Amino acid sequence: QVQLGQSGGGLVQAGGSLRLSCSASGRAFSTLAVTWFRQILGNEREWVAVISWSGNTSYYIDSVKGRFTISRDNAKNAVYLQMNSLKPEDTAVYYCAAGSGSTRVEDYVYWGQGTPVTVSS
């Protein structure tokens, strides 16, 4: 029912910025919360941020709070993750997922394909 496409990853130096995009097909996207996760090889997928379906409420994992901002534009069926003051520890493949807004990977069935972010020191 929901197809998610991602873009905006890349290579950036520490202290730099990137903006990730998550775009969806179908009108149902605007009724769902969207969560960003990240994962590196050999690690479990980690919750990063979540935004409510309306865009009025958002939460972040402590390690990115104050540096990352999640937002959405339902008219464009898109969610964004603005990442500022990037650190090498932020290096990962980033995924968006749509659903209830849970922080648990196992609660989602709709996922983007992932986009890699590499932060050099």
C-alpha positions in Angstrom: 0.0 0.0 0.0 2.9 2.4 0.8 6.0 2.6 -1.2 8.9 4.7 0.2 11.8 6.1 -1.8 14.9 7.7 -0.2 17.6 10.2 -1.4 20.1 12.7 0.0 22.8 10.6 1.5 26.5 11.0 0.7 29.9 11.8 2.0 30.5 14.8 4.3 33.2 16.0 6.6 32.6 16.2 10.3 30.7 19.3 11.2 28.9 19.4 7.9 25.3 18.9 7.0 23.0 16.7 4.9 19.3 16.5 4.3 17.7 13.1 3.7 14.4 12.8 1.9 11.8 10.1 2.2 9.0 10.3 -0.5 6.0 8.1 -0.7 3.4 7.0 -3.2 -0.3 6.9 -2.2 -2.5 9.2 -0.1 -2.3 6.9 2.9 1.2 8.2 3.7 -0.2 11.4 5.2 -2.1 9.4 7.8 1.0 7.6 9.1 3.8 8.5 11.5 7.3 8.3 9.9 10.4 7.1 11.7 14.0 7.3 10.8 16.3 4.4 11.7 20.0 3.9 11.0 22.2 0.8 10.7 25.9 0.0 10.2 27.3 -3.4 9.2 27.2 -5.8 12.1 24.8 -3.8 14.2 21.1 -3.7 14.8 19.0 -1.1 13.2 18.8 1.9 15.6 15.9 4.3 16.1 16.8 7.9 15.4 13.7 10.1 15.1 9.9 10.0 14.6 7.3 12.5 13.5 3.5 12.3 13.9 1.2 12.1 10.9 0.3 15.8 11.3 3.9 16.9 11.7 3.1 18.6 15.0 5.0 16.2 17.3 8.5 14.8 17.0 11.0 12.9 19.2 14.7 12.1 18.9 17.3 9.7 20.3 19.5 11.6 22.7 22.6 11.3 20.6 21.2 13.4 17.8 19.0 15.8 19.8 19.8 19.4 18.9 21.6 18.4 15.7 19.0 16.6 13.7 15.5 17.9 12.7 12.7 15.8 11.3 10.0 17.4 9.3 7.3 16.5 6.8 5.3 18.1 3.9 2.2 16.1 3.4 1.3 18.0 0.3 4.4 16.5 -1.3 4.1 13.1 0.5 7.6 13.7 1.9 9.5 13.5 5.1 12.9 15.0 5.7 15.8 14.5 8.1 18.0 17.6 8.3 21.3 16.5 9.8 23.7 19.3 11.1 27.0 19.2 13.0 27.5 15.6 11.7 29.9 13.4 13.6 31.8 10.2 12.4 29.6 8.3 14.8 26.6 9.2 12.6 28.0 7.1 9.7 25.4 4.5 8.8 22.7 3.5 6.3 19.6 5.5 7.1 16.1 4.1 6.6 12.7 5.7 6.8 9.7 3.7 7.9 6.0 4.5 8.0 3.5 3.2 10.5 2.5 3.7 14.1 5.5 5.8 15.2 7.0 3.0 17.4 10.7 3.0 18.1 10.9 -0.7 17.5 12.0 -2.1 14.1 9.7 -5.1 14.3 6.6 -2.9 14.4 7.1 -1.6 10.8 6.2 -3.2 7.4 6.7 -0.1 5.2 10.4 0.7 4.6 12.5 2.8 2.3 15.5 1.2 0.5 18.1 3.0 2.7 20.6 5.6 1.9 24.2 5.6 3.1 25.7 8.5 5.1 29.4 8.7 5.6 31.0 11.3 7.9 34.8 11.7 7.7 36.9 13.0 10.5 
